[in-house]
Structures are given as C-alpha cells and as structure tokens.
Amino acid sequence: MDPWFAETHAALARAYDVLGTFELLPSNESFSRAREEADKALQLDDTLSEAYAARGFASSMHEHDWNAAEQDFQRALTLNPNDATAHHWYAEHLINIGQADHAVTELERARELDPLSLPINGTLGRAYGLTRH
C-alpha cells in the first residue's frame, strides 16, 4: 500500500520471477515486471539483497545477460550472505552458464540456511546429477 516501501517492491520482484519460472505468466511479462519492481526497490533502498537477487535472476533466466546477473548476485550475497533464495537463484544462474560444480557449493549453503526448502533440495539434486555426484 505504501509505494515508498522498498521491501514490497523487492518481494513483488521475487514473486514475478517465480511466476515466470513456472510459466504462470508469460515469461516476457513476468521477468520484465520483476526487473521493474527490483529497480524500484533499489531506487528506494540500494542495500536490499532481495532486490539484487531478483534482478539477477531475471537477467539470467530471461535476458541471458550473464555479466549483469553475476554482478547482481555478487552484490546480493555481499549484502546478505544468509539469504537462502539468493544462493539458490545464484546456483540456477551458475547452472545456466555451465558451472554446475560451483552451483553445488551455493546450493549446499542454501540448504544449510533453509534445510526444508523443496525448491532448494530439488535443484541440489539436479546439480548433483549434472556433476555426476
């Protein structure tokens, strides 16, 4: 309800990322809205790791802008190294660019932070398969 509350925009950005990932909205619509919301959040508060992670995810999954995604994920994890979703989504990015071994490390950290997360555990299983573990 408060357009100046940055955390709301960051949460919306993450929600749009998920909607696009599971094709509940067309990807061009959901990921562009995710980017818009993340950018709004960062305009209001440039210390929100959630917004950097959401923008990084949109950059990786939809735009295939690997450099922008890497920068956003690094910033997100610097700001909040205990953000399980940022570790998870960074791992998805690493899988996209062929770095599944590094993705396993990120996913193991994500699982330490959120051991009951089905998405994290599922992606970790996929990463183990990609690395033949």
KEVEXDO-901494 format. One record per residue: residue in one letter; y, z, x of N, C-alpha, C, CB in turn. Coordinates in Angstrom, 1 decimal, m for minus. Glycine has a CB too. Layout:
REM residues N
+----+--------+--------+--------+--------+--------+--------+--------+--------+--------+--------+--------+--------+
: aa :    n_Y :    n_Z :    n_X :   ca_Y :   ca_Z :   ca_X :    c_Y :    c_Z :    c_X :   cb_Y :   cb_Z :   cb_X :
+----+--------+--------+--------+--------+--------+--------+--------+--------+--------+--------+--------+--------+
:  a :      Y :      Z :      X :      Y :      Z :      X :      Y :      Z :      X :      Y :      Z :      X :
...
+----+--------+--------+--------+--------+--------+--------+--------+--------+--------+--------+--------+--------+
END
This chain:
REM residues 133
+----+--------+--------+--------+--------+--------+--------+--------+--------+--------+--------+--------+--------+
: aa :    n_Y :    n_Z :    n_X :   ca_Y :   ca_Z :   ca_X :    c_Y :    c_Z :    c_X :   cb_Y :   cb_Z :   cb_X :
+----+--------+--------+--------+--------+--------+--------+--------+--------+--------+--------+--------+--------+
:  m :   m1.2 :    0.0 :    0.8 :    0.0 :    0.0 :    0.0 :    1.3 :    0.0 :    0.9 :    0.0 :    1.2 :   m0.9 :
:  d :    1.1 :    0.5 :    2.1 :    2.3 :    0.5 :    3.0 :    2.2 :   m0.6 :    4.0 :    2.4 :    1.9 :    3.7 :
:  p :    3.0 :   m1.6 :    3.8 :    2.9 :   m2.8 :    4.7 :    3.2 :   m2.5 :    6.2 :    3.8 :   m3.9 :    4.2 :
:  w :    3.8 :   m1.3 :    6.5 :    4.1 :   m1.0 :    7.8 :    3.1 :   m0.1 :    8.5 :    5.4 :   m0.2 :    7.8 :
:  f :    1.9 :    0.1 :    7.8 :    0.8 :    1.0 :    8.3 :   m0.1 :    0.0 :    9.1 :    0.1 :    1.7 :    7.2 :
:  a :    0.0 :    0.0 :   10.4 :   m0.7 :   m0.9 :   11.3 :   m2.3 :   m0.8 :   11.1 :   m0.4 :   m0.6 :   12.7 :
:  e :   m2.8 :    0.4 :   10.9 :   m4.2 :    0.6 :   10.8 :   m4.8 :   m0.1 :    9.6 :   m4.5 :    2.1 :   10.7 :
:  t :   m4.0 :   m0.3 :    8.6 :   m4.5 :   m1.0 :    7.4 :   m4.7 :   m2.5 :    7.8 :   m3.5 :   m0.9 :    6.2 :
:  h :   m3.8 :   m3.0 :    8.5 :   m3.9 :   m4.4 :    8.9 :   m5.1 :   m4.6 :    9.8 :   m2.6 :   m4.9 :    9.6 :
:  a :   m5.3 :   m3.7 :   10.7 :   m6.4 :   m3.8 :   11.6 :   m7.8 :   m3.7 :   10.9 :   m6.4 :   m2.6 :   12.7 :
:  a :   m7.8 :   m2.8 :    9.9 :   m9.0 :   m2.7 :    9.0 :   m9.3 :   m4.0 :    8.2 :   m8.9 :   m1.5 :    8.1 :
:  l :   m8.2 :   m4.6 :    7.7 :   m8.3 :   m5.8 :    7.0 :   m8.8 :   m6.9 :    7.9 :   m7.0 :   m6.2 :    6.3 :
:  a :   m8.3 :   m7.0 :    9.1 :   m8.7 :   m8.0 :   10.1 :  m10.2 :   m7.8 :   10.4 :   m8.0 :   m7.8 :   11.4 :
:  r :  m10.7 :   m6.6 :   10.5 :  m12.2 :   m6.4 :   10.7 :  m13.0 :   m6.9 :    9.5 :  m12.5 :   m5.0 :   11.1 :
:  a :  m12.4 :   m6.6 :    8.3 :  m13.1 :   m6.9 :    7.1 :  m13.2 :   m8.5 :    7.0 :  m12.4 :   m6.4 :    5.9 :
:  y :  m12.1 :   m9.2 :    7.3 :  m12.2 :  m10.6 :    7.2 :  m13.1 :  m11.2 :    8.3 :  m10.8 :  m11.2 :    7.5 :
:  d :  m13.2 :  m10.6 :    9.4 :  m14.2 :  m11.0 :   10.4 :  m15.6 :  m10.9 :    9.9 :  m14.1 :  m10.2 :   11.7 :
:  v :  m15.9 :   m9.8 :    9.2 :  m17.3 :   m9.6 :    8.6 :  m17.5 :  m10.6 :    7.5 :  m17.4 :   m8.2 :    8.1 :
:  l :  m16.5 :  m10.8 :    6.7 :  m16.7 :  m11.8 :    5.6 :  m16.9 :  m13.2 :    6.1 :  m15.4 :  m11.8 :    4.7 :
:  g :  m16.3 :  m13.6 :    7.2 :  m16.6 :  m14.9 :    7.8 :  m17.9 :  m15.0 :    8.5 :  m15.5 :  m15.2 :    8.8 :
:  t :  m18.3 :  m13.9 :    9.1 :  m19.6 :  m13.9 :    9.8 :  m20.7 :  m14.1 :    8.8 :  m19.8 :  m12.6 :   10.6 :
:  f :  m20.7 :  m13.4 :    7.7 :  m21.7 :  m13.5 :    6.7 :  m21.5 :  m14.6 :    5.7 :  m21.9 :  m12.2 :    6.0 :
:  e :  m20.5 :  m15.5 :    5.9 :  m20.1 :  m16.6 :    5.1 :  m19.9 :  m16.2 :    3.6 :  m21.2 :  m17.6 :    5.2 :
:  l :  m19.3 :  m15.1 :    3.5 :  m18.9 :  m14.7 :    2.1 :  m17.5 :  m15.3 :    1.7 :  m18.8 :  m13.1 :    2.0 :
:  l :  m16.8 :  m15.7 :    2.7 :  m15.6 :  m16.5 :    2.6 :  m15.8 :  m17.7 :    3.6 :  m14.3 :  m15.7 :    2.9 :
:  p :  m15.2 :  m18.9 :    3.3 :  m15.2 :  m20.0 :    4.3 :  m14.7 :  m19.5 :    5.6 :  m14.4 :  m21.2 :    3.7 :
:  s :  m15.4 :  m19.9 :    6.7 :  m15.0 :  m19.3 :    8.0 :  m13.6 :  m19.7 :    8.4 :  m15.9 :  m19.9 :    9.0 :
:  n :  m13.1 :  m20.9 :    8.1 :  m11.7 :  m21.2 :    8.4 :  m10.7 :  m20.3 :    7.7 :  m11.4 :  m22.7 :    8.1 :
:  e :  m11.0 :  m19.9 :    6.5 :  m10.1 :  m19.0 :    5.8 :  m10.3 :  m17.5 :    6.3 :  m10.5 :  m19.0 :    4.3 :
:  s :  m11.5 :  m17.1 :    6.4 :  m11.7 :  m15.6 :    6.8 :  m11.2 :  m15.3 :    8.2 :  m13.1 :  m15.3 :    6.6 :
:  f :  m11.5 :  m16.2 :    9.1 :  m11.2 :  m15.9 :   10.5 :   m9.7 :  m16.1 :   10.7 :  m11.9 :  m16.8 :   11.5 :
:  s :   m9.0 :  m17.1 :   10.0 :   m7.6 :  m17.2 :   10.2 :   m6.9 :  m16.0 :    9.5 :   m7.1 :  m18.5 :    9.5 :
:  r :   m7.4 :  m15.5 :    8.4 :   m6.8 :  m14.3 :    7.8 :   m7.1 :  m13.1 :    8.8 :   m7.5 :  m14.0 :    6.4 :
:  a :   m8.2 :  m13.0 :    9.4 :   m8.5 :  m11.9 :   10.4 :   m7.5 :  m12.0 :   11.5 :   m9.9 :  m12.1 :   11.0 :
:  r :   m7.2 :  m13.1 :   12.0 :   m6.2 :  m13.3 :   13.1 :   m4.8 :  m12.8 :   12.6 :   m6.2 :  m14.7 :   13.6 :
:  e :   m4.4 :  m13.3 :   11.4 :   m3.1 :  m12.9 :   10.8 :   m3.0 :  m11.4 :   10.7 :   m2.9 :  m13.6 :    9.5 :
:  e :   m4.0 :  m10.8 :   10.2 :   m3.9 :   m9.3 :   10.0 :   m3.9 :   m8.6 :   11.3 :   m5.1 :   m8.8 :    9.1 :
:  a :   m4.7 :   m9.1 :   12.3 :   m4.7 :   m8.4 :   13.6 :   m3.4 :   m8.6 :   14.2 :   m5.8 :   m9.0 :   14.5 :
:  d :   m2.8 :   m9.8 :   14.1 :   m1.4 :  m10.0 :   14.7 :   m0.4 :   m9.1 :   14.1 :   m1.0 :  m11.5 :   14.6 :
:  k :   m0.5 :   m8.9 :   12.7 :    0.4 :   m8.0 :   12.0 :    0.3 :   m6.6 :   12.5 :    0.2 :   m8.0 :   10.5 :
:  a :   m1.0 :   m6.2 :   12.7 :   m1.3 :   m4.8 :   13.2 :   m0.7 :   m4.6 :   14.6 :   m2.8 :   m4.5 :   13.2 :
:  l :   m0.9 :   m5.6 :   15.4 :   m0.4 :   m5.5 :   16.8 :    1.1 :   m5.6 :   16.9 :   m1.0 :   m6.5 :   17.7 :
:  q :    1.8 :   m6.2 :   16.0 :    3.2 :   m6.3 :   15.9 :    3.8 :   m4.9 :   15.6 :    3.8 :   m7.3 :   14.9 :
:  l :    3.0 :   m4.2 :   14.8 :    3.5 :   m2.8 :   14.4 :    3.0 :   m1.7 :   15.4 :    2.9 :   m2.5 :   13.0 :
:  d :    1.9 :   m1.9 :   16.0 :    1.4 :   m1.0 :   17.0 :    0.5 :   m1.7 :   18.0 :    0.6 :    0.2 :   16.3 :
:  d :    1.0 :   m1.9 :   19.2 :    0.2 :   m2.7 :   20.1 :   m0.8 :   m1.9 :   20.9 :    1.1 :   m3.4 :   21.1 :
:  t :   m1.1 :   m0.7 :   20.4 :   m2.1 :    0.2 :   21.0 :   m3.4 :    0.3 :   20.2 :   m1.6 :    1.6 :   21.3 :
:  l :   m3.6 :   m0.5 :   19.1 :   m4.7 :   m0.4 :   18.3 :   m5.9 :   m1.2 :   18.8 :   m4.4 :   m0.9 :   16.8 :
:  s :   m6.9 :   m0.5 :   19.3 :   m8.0 :   m1.2 :   19.9 :   m8.8 :   m2.0 :   18.8 :   m9.0 :   m0.3 :   20.5 :
:  e :   m8.8 :   m1.5 :   17.5 :   m9.4 :   m2.2 :   16.4 :   m8.8 :   m3.6 :   16.2 :   m9.4 :   m1.4 :   15.2 :
:  a :   m7.5 :   m3.7 :   16.3 :   m6.9 :   m5.0 :   16.1 :   m7.2 :   m6.0 :   17.2 :   m5.3 :   m4.8 :   16.0 :
:  y :   m7.2 :   m5.5 :   18.4 :   m7.6 :   m6.4 :   19.6 :   m9.0 :   m6.8 :   19.4 :   m7.4 :   m5.7 :   20.9 :
:  a :   m9.9 :   m5.9 :   19.0 :  m11.3 :   m6.3 :   18.9 :  m11.5 :   m7.4 :   17.7 :  m12.2 :   m5.1 :   18.6 :
:  a :  m10.8 :   m7.2 :   16.6 :  m10.8 :   m8.1 :   15.5 :  m10.3 :   m9.5 :   15.9 :  m10.1 :   m7.5 :   14.3 :
:  r :   m9.2 :   m9.5 :   16.6 :   m8.6 :  m10.8 :   17.0 :   m9.5 :  m11.4 :   18.1 :   m7.2 :  m10.6 :   17.6 :
:  g :  m10.1 :  m10.6 :   19.0 :  m11.1 :  m11.2 :   19.9 :  m12.3 :  m11.8 :   19.3 :  m11.5 :  m10.1 :   20.9 :
:  f :  m12.8 :  m11.1 :   18.2 :  m13.9 :  m11.6 :   17.5 :  m13.6 :  m13.0 :   16.8 :  m14.4 :  m10.6 :   16.5 :
:  a :  m12.5 :  m13.1 :   16.2 :  m12.0 :  m14.3 :   15.6 :  m11.9 :  m15.4 :   16.6 :  m10.7 :  m14.2 :   14.8 :
:  s :  m11.3 :  m15.1 :   17.8 :  m11.1 :  m16.1 :   18.9 :  m12.5 :  m16.6 :   19.4 :  m10.3 :  m15.4 :   20.0 :
:  s :  m13.4 :  m15.7 :   19.5 :  m14.8 :  m16.1 :   20.0 :  m15.6 :  m16.8 :   18.9 :  m15.5 :  m14.9 :   20.4 :
:  m :  m15.7 :  m16.3 :   17.8 :  m16.6 :  m16.8 :   16.8 :  m16.1 :  m18.1 :   16.1 :  m16.9 :  m15.8 :   15.7 :
:  h :  m14.8 :  m18.2 :   15.9 :  m14.3 :  m19.3 :   15.1 :  m13.5 :  m20.3 :   16.0 :  m13.3 :  m18.8 :   14.0 :
:  e :  m12.7 :  m19.8 :   16.8 :  m11.8 :  m20.7 :   17.6 :  m12.5 :  m21.1 :   18.9 :  m10.5 :  m20.0 :   17.9 :
:  h :  m13.5 :  m20.4 :   19.4 :  m14.2 :  m20.6 :   20.6 :  m13.2 :  m20.6 :   21.8 :  m14.9 :  m22.0 :   20.6 :
:  d :  m12.2 :  m19.8 :   21.7 :  m11.2 :  m19.6 :   22.8 :  m11.7 :  m18.4 :   23.6 :   m9.8 :  m19.3 :   22.2 :
:  w :  m12.6 :  m18.7 :   24.5 :  m13.3 :  m17.7 :   25.3 :  m12.4 :  m16.8 :   26.1 :  m14.4 :  m18.3 :   26.2 :
:  n :  m11.3 :  m17.4 :   26.7 :  m10.4 :  m16.6 :   27.5 :   m9.6 :  m15.6 :   26.7 :   m9.5 :  m17.5 :   28.3 :
:  a :   m9.1 :  m16.1 :   25.5 :   m8.3 :  m15.2 :   24.6 :   m9.2 :  m14.1 :   24.1 :   m7.7 :  m16.0 :   23.5 :
:  a :  m10.5 :  m14.4 :   23.8 :  m11.4 :  m13.4 :   23.3 :  m11.7 :  m12.3 :   24.4 :  m12.8 :  m14.0 :   22.8 :
:  e :  m11.9 :  m12.8 :   25.6 :  m12.2 :  m11.9 :   26.7 :  m11.0 :  m10.9 :   26.9 :  m12.5 :  m12.7 :   28.0 :
:  q :   m9.8 :  m11.5 :   26.9 :   m8.6 :  m10.6 :   27.1 :   m8.5 :   m9.6 :   26.0 :   m7.4 :  m11.5 :   27.2 :
:  d :   m8.7 :  m10.0 :   24.8 :   m8.6 :   m9.1 :   23.7 :   m9.7 :   m8.0 :   23.7 :   m8.6 :   m9.8 :   22.3 :
:  f :  m10.9 :   m8.4 :   24.0 :  m11.9 :   m7.4 :   24.1 :  m11.7 :   m6.4 :   25.3 :  m13.3 :   m8.0 :   24.3 :
:  q :  m11.3 :   m6.9 :   26.4 :  m11.0 :   m6.0 :   27.5 :   m9.9 :   m5.0 :   27.1 :  m10.6 :   m6.8 :   28.8 :
:  r :   m8.9 :   m5.5 :   26.5 :   m7.8 :   m4.6 :   26.0 :   m8.3 :   m3.6 :   25.0 :   m6.6 :   m5.5 :   25.4 :
:  a :   m9.1 :   m4.0 :   24.1 :   m9.6 :   m3.1 :   23.1 :  m10.4 :   m2.0 :   23.7 :  m10.5 :   m3.9 :   22.1 :
:  l :  m11.3 :   m2.4 :   24.7 :  m12.1 :   m1.4 :   25.3 :  m11.4 :   m0.5 :   26.3 :  m13.3 :   m2.0 :   26.0 :
:  t :  m10.3 :   m1.0 :   26.8 :   m9.4 :   m0.1 :   27.7 :   m8.7 :    0.9 :   26.8 :   m8.4 :   m1.0 :   28.4 :
:  l :   m8.3 :    0.5 :   25.7 :   m7.6 :    1.4 :   24.8 :   m8.5 :    2.4 :   24.2 :   m6.9 :    0.6 :   23.7 :
:  n :   m9.7 :    2.0 :   23.8 :  m10.7 :    2.9 :   23.2 :  m12.1 :    2.6 :   23.7 :  m10.6 :    2.9 :   21.7 :
:  p :  m12.5 :    3.2 :   24.8 :  m13.9 :    2.9 :   25.3 :  m15.0 :    3.4 :   24.4 :  m14.0 :    3.5 :   26.6 :
:  n :  m14.6 :    4.2 :   23.3 :  m15.6 :    4.8 :   22.4 :  m15.7 :    4.0 :   21.1 :  m15.3 :    6.2 :   22.2 :
:  d :  m15.2 :    2.8 :   21.0 :  m15.2 :    2.0 :   19.8 :  m16.5 :    1.2 :   19.8 :  m13.9 :    1.1 :   19.7 :
:  a :  m17.5 :    1.7 :   19.0 :  m18.8 :    1.0 :   18.9 :  m18.7 :   m0.4 :   18.5 :  m19.7 :    1.8 :   18.0 :
:  t :  m17.8 :   m0.7 :   17.5 :  m17.7 :   m2.0 :   17.0 :  m17.1 :   m2.9 :   18.0 :  m16.8 :   m2.0 :   15.7 :
:  a :  m16.2 :   m2.5 :   18.8 :  m15.6 :   m3.3 :   19.9 :  m16.7 :   m3.7 :   20.9 :  m14.4 :   m2.6 :   20.6 :
:  h :  m17.5 :   m2.7 :   21.3 :  m18.6 :   m3.0 :   22.2 :  m19.6 :   m4.0 :   21.6 :  m19.4 :   m1.7 :   22.6 :
:  h :  m19.9 :   m3.8 :   20.3 :  m20.8 :   m4.7 :   19.6 :  m20.2 :   m6.1 :   19.5 :  m21.1 :   m4.2 :   18.1 :
:  w :  m19.0 :   m6.3 :   19.1 :  m18.4 :   m7.6 :   19.0 :  m18.2 :   m8.2 :   20.3 :  m17.1 :   m7.5 :   18.2 :
:  y :  m17.9 :   m7.4 :   21.3 :  m17.8 :   m8.0 :   22.7 :  m19.1 :   m8.5 :   23.1 :  m17.2 :   m6.9 :   23.7 :
:  a :  m20.2 :   m7.8 :   22.8 :  m21.5 :   m8.3 :   23.1 :  m21.8 :   m9.6 :   22.4 :  m22.6 :   m7.3 :   22.8 :
:  e :  m21.4 :   m9.8 :   21.2 :  m21.6 :  m11.0 :   20.5 :  m20.9 :  m12.2 :   21.2 :  m21.1 :  m10.9 :   19.0 :
:  h :  m19.7 :  m11.9 :   21.7 :  m18.9 :  m12.8 :   22.5 :  m19.7 :  m13.2 :   23.7 :  m17.5 :  m12.3 :   22.8 :
:  l :  m20.2 :  m12.2 :   24.4 :  m20.9 :  m12.4 :   25.7 :  m22.2 :  m13.3 :   25.4 :  m21.3 :  m11.1 :   26.3 :
:  i :  m22.9 :  m13.1 :   24.3 :  m24.0 :  m13.9 :   23.9 :  m23.5 :  m15.3 :   23.7 :  m24.7 :  m13.4 :   22.7 :
:  n :  m22.4 :  m15.5 :   23.1 :  m21.8 :  m16.8 :   22.8 :  m21.6 :  m17.6 :   24.1 :  m20.5 :  m16.7 :   22.0 :
:  i :  m21.2 :  m16.9 :   25.2 :  m20.8 :  m17.6 :   26.4 :  m22.0 :  m17.5 :   27.4 :  m19.6 :  m17.0 :   27.0 :
:  g :  m23.2 :  m17.1 :   27.0 :  m24.3 :  m17.2 :   27.9 :  m24.5 :  m16.0 :   28.8 :  m24.3 :  m18.4 :   28.6 :
:  q :  m23.9 :  m14.9 :   28.5 :  m24.0 :  m13.7 :   29.3 :  m24.8 :  m12.6 :   28.6 :  m22.7 :  m13.2 :   29.7 :
:  a :  m26.0 :  m12.9 :   28.2 :  m26.8 :  m12.0 :   27.4 :  m27.2 :  m10.7 :   28.2 :  m28.1 :  m12.7 :   26.9 :
:  d :  m27.3 :  m10.8 :   29.5 :  m27.6 :   m9.6 :   30.3 :  m26.5 :   m8.6 :   30.2 :  m27.9 :  m10.0 :   31.8 :
:  h :  m25.3 :   m9.1 :   30.3 :  m24.1 :   m8.2 :   30.2 :  m24.0 :   m7.7 :   28.7 :  m22.8 :   m9.0 :   30.6 :
:  a :  m24.4 :   m8.6 :   27.8 :  m24.3 :   m8.2 :   26.3 :  m25.2 :   m7.0 :   26.1 :  m24.7 :   m9.4 :   25.4 :
:  v :  m26.4 :   m7.0 :   26.7 :  m27.3 :   m5.8 :   26.6 :  m26.7 :   m4.5 :   27.0 :  m28.6 :   m6.1 :   27.4 :
:  t :  m25.9 :   m4.6 :   28.1 :  m25.2 :   m3.4 :   28.5 :  m24.2 :   m2.9 :   27.5 :  m24.5 :   m3.6 :   29.9 :
:  e :  m23.4 :   m3.8 :   27.0 :  m22.5 :   m3.5 :   25.9 :  m23.1 :   m3.0 :   24.7 :  m21.6 :   m4.7 :   25.6 :
:  l :  m24.2 :   m3.6 :   24.3 :  m24.9 :   m3.1 :   23.1 :  m25.6 :   m1.8 :   23.2 :  m26.0 :   m4.2 :   22.7 :
:  e :  m26.1 :   m1.5 :   24.4 :  m26.7 :   m0.2 :   24.7 :  m25.6 :    0.9 :   24.6 :  m27.3 :   m0.1 :   26.1 :
:  r :  m24.4 :    0.6 :   25.1 :  m23.3 :    1.5 :   24.9 :  m22.9 :    1.7 :   23.5 :  m22.0 :    1.0 :   25.7 :
:  a :  m22.8 :    0.6 :   22.7 :  m22.5 :    0.6 :   21.3 :  m23.6 :    1.5 :   20.6 :  m22.5 :   m0.8 :   20.7 :
:  r :  m24.8 :    1.3 :   20.9 :  m25.9 :    2.1 :   20.3 :  m25.8 :    3.6 :   20.6 :  m27.3 :    1.6 :   20.7 :
:  e :  m25.3 :    3.9 :   21.8 :  m25.1 :    5.3 :   22.2 :  m24.0 :    5.9 :   21.3 :  m24.7 :    5.5 :   23.7 :
:  l :  m23.0 :    5.1 :   21.0 :  m21.9 :    5.6 :   20.2 :  m22.2 :    5.6 :   18.7 :  m20.7 :    4.7 :   20.4 :
:  d :  m23.1 :    4.7 :   18.2 :  m23.5 :    4.7 :   16.8 :  m24.9 :    4.3 :   16.7 :  m22.6 :    3.6 :   16.1 :
:  p :  m25.8 :    5.3 :   16.9 :  m27.2 :    5.0 :   17.0 :  m27.9 :    4.5 :   15.7 :  m27.9 :    6.2 :   17.5 :
:  l :  m27.3 :    4.8 :   14.6 :  m27.9 :    4.4 :   13.3 :  m27.4 :    3.0 :   12.8 :  m27.7 :    5.5 :   12.3 :
:  s :  m26.5 :    2.4 :   13.5 :  m26.0 :    1.1 :   13.0 :  m27.0 :    0.0 :   13.0 :  m24.8 :    0.7 :   13.9 :
:  l :  m27.3 :   m0.5 :   11.9 :  m28.3 :   m1.6 :   11.8 :  m27.7 :   m2.9 :   12.5 :  m28.6 :   m1.9 :   10.3 :
:  p :  m26.5 :   m3.3 :   12.3 :  m26.0 :   m4.5 :   13.0 :  m26.1 :   m4.3 :   14.5 :  m24.6 :   m4.7 :   12.6 :
:  i :  m25.7 :   m3.2 :   15.0 :  m25.8 :   m3.0 :   16.5 :  m27.3 :   m3.1 :   16.9 :  m25.2 :   m1.6 :   16.9 :
:  n :  m28.2 :   m2.4 :   16.3 :  m29.6 :   m2.4 :   16.7 :  m30.2 :   m3.8 :   16.5 :  m30.3 :   m1.4 :   15.9 :
:  g :  m29.8 :   m4.5 :   15.5 :  m30.3 :   m5.9 :   15.3 :  m29.8 :   m6.8 :   16.4 :  m29.9 :   m6.4 :   13.9 :
:  t :  m28.6 :   m6.7 :   16.7 :  m28.0 :   m7.6 :   17.8 :  m28.6 :   m7.2 :   19.1 :  m26.5 :   m7.5 :   17.8 :
:  l :  m28.9 :   m5.9 :   19.3 :  m29.5 :   m5.5 :   20.6 :  m30.9 :   m6.1 :   20.7 :  m29.6 :   m3.9 :   20.7 :
:  g :  m31.6 :   m6.1 :   19.6 :  m33.0 :   m6.7 :   19.6 :  m32.9 :   m8.2 :   19.9 :  m33.6 :   m6.5 :   18.2 :
:  r :  m31.9 :   m8.9 :   19.3 :  m31.7 :  m10.3 :   19.6 :  m31.4 :  m10.5 :   21.1 :  m30.6 :  m10.9 :   18.7 :
:  a :  m30.5 :   m9.7 :   21.7 :  m30.1 :   m9.8 :   23.1 :  m31.3 :   m9.5 :   24.0 :  m29.0 :   m8.8 :   23.4 :
:  y :  m32.1 :   m8.5 :   23.6 :  m33.3 :   m8.3 :   24.4 :  m34.2 :   m9.5 :   24.4 :  m34.1 :   m7.0 :   23.8 :
:  g :  m34.4 :  m10.2 :   23.3 :  m35.1 :  m11.4 :   23.2 :  m34.6 :  m12.5 :   24.1 :  m35.2 :  m11.9 :   21.8 :
:  l :  m33.3 :  m12.6 :   24.1 :  m32.6 :  m13.7 :   24.9 :  m32.8 :  m13.4 :   26.4 :  m31.1 :  m13.7 :   24.6 :
:  t :  m32.9 :  m12.2 :   26.7 :  m33.0 :  m11.8 :   28.2 :  m34.5 :  m11.6 :   28.5 :  m32.2 :  m10.6 :   28.5 :
:  r :  m35.4 :  m11.8 :   27.6 :  m36.8 :  m11.7 :   27.7 :  m37.3 :  m10.2 :   28.1 :  m37.3 :  m12.6 :   28.8 :
:  h :  m36.6 :   m9.3 :   27.5 :  m36.9 :   m7.9 :   27.7 :  m37.9 :   m7.5 :   26.5 :  m35.7 :   m6.9 :   27.7 :
+----+--------+--------+--------+--------+--------+--------+--------+--------+--------+--------+--------+--------+
END
